[in-house]
Amino acid sequence: MERVDARGMSCPQPVLMTKNALEGQPQEIEVMVDSNTAKNNVTRFLKNAGYEVAVEELEEDILIKASR
């Protein structure tokens, strides 16, 4: 499983970090972000890449879990 910590990054950095993590074509990936904009952009990117996406809102962060 790939893990990406994109907290504190402004767009498009979280999407670019996620794209780089997908180069190995992982079956599962988790991306941690801290803004709704990043959540929306990363979620859209992962869905377009063929992943099923679940979003979990934590206290201050957002965990995006994706799998094929």
Secondary structure, DSSP 8 states (H G I E B T S, - for coil): -EEEE-TT--TTHHHHHHHHHGGG--SEEEEEESSHHHHHHHHHHHHHTT-EEEEEE-SS-EEEEEE-
